[in-house]
Amino acid sequence: MSVFLPSTTEKDLSKYALSLQQLAAGRSNATGSVTLAAGATSTTVAAPNCAPQSAVFLFPKTGNAAAALAAGTTFINSVGKQSFTISHANNAQTDRSFFYVCLG
């Protein structure tokens, strides 16, 4: 779930309080999900909160995603401005789905 983010010119302090409450409850705009591209060796993910120095963590959502991660062939290859790239094995599976979090 994402966090309500007030604009930088917001004058209503209750909107800032709501944003802080949501963060304390565990909501974040730094999360998402991705399914690895079938028939390819990499997948690029648009992630607005990522930056070159961010750390990206993958969490398997499906059995095939867990197997791909355990095989050691699935890893974060690069992190850039508002995106990251996952390197992975080339196969026809269409259900290698992951949750991710991009921090930093």
N, C-alpha and C positions, 0 to 999 in steps of 0.2 A: 504494500500500500504506500502511496506517496503522501508526502507532507504538504499541507497548505503553506505556500510561501508568499508572504506579503511583499509588496513592492518596496523598494528602498525609500520611496517618498511617503509611505503609509504613516498616518498620524494617529490611527486608532490602536492604542496599546493592547486592546483585547485581541486583536488579530495576531500580534506577536506572541501573546500568551498562548493562544490556540496552537500556533506553530510549535512552541516549546513543549506544550503538553503532548502533541502528537509525536515529537521526537522522543520524549521520555517514555511513551507507550510502545516504542519500537518501530514506528513508521520511518521510512527513509526514501529519498529520491535517488539513492545510489544502488538500487537493486533492479533486477529484471530477469528475463528468461530468454533462452536461445536454443534453437535446434540446429545441430550441425548439418551443413549442406551435404546432401547425398551426392556421390560421384565427384567429390572434390577433396583436396587435401588441406583446405583452410576455409574458415568462415569468419567474416568481418561483422562485428556487432556495433551498431550505432548506440552509444551510451553517452548522453549529454553531459553527465557529471564526471566523466573520465578525463584525465590529463596525462601527459607523458610520464610523470613520476608516480602515478597511481598504482596501487596493488589490486589485482583482479583475482577473485576467488570463485571457483566453479564448484557447484554442488549438484550431483546427479539427481535427475527427476525421474528417470526411467531405468529399467534394467540394462538396456543397451548402452545408455550413457555411463552407468557404473562400470560396465565391462570395458568401455573405451578408456575411461580414466584409469582403471586398474592395469590395463595393458601397457600403460606408460607412453602411449602414442598421442595422447591428447594433452595439450598444454597451451598456456598463453604465450604466443610468439612475440607479440608487440602490443604496446599501449600507446596511443596517440591522443591528440586533441579530439575529444568527444567520440572516441571509438577504440576498440581493441580487436586483435586478430587471434583466433584460436587455430593452432595447427592440429591436424588429426589424420587418421588413416582414411584412405579413399575406399569407401564401400557404398552399397546401395541402401543401407538402413536409413529410414526416414524418421526414426523415433529416438535418436540420441539427443535427448533434451536435458538441459541444465538450467538451474537457477544460478544467478551470479550476483556478486556484490563488488562494487568498484570503490575503493577507499583511498583517500589521500588527495 
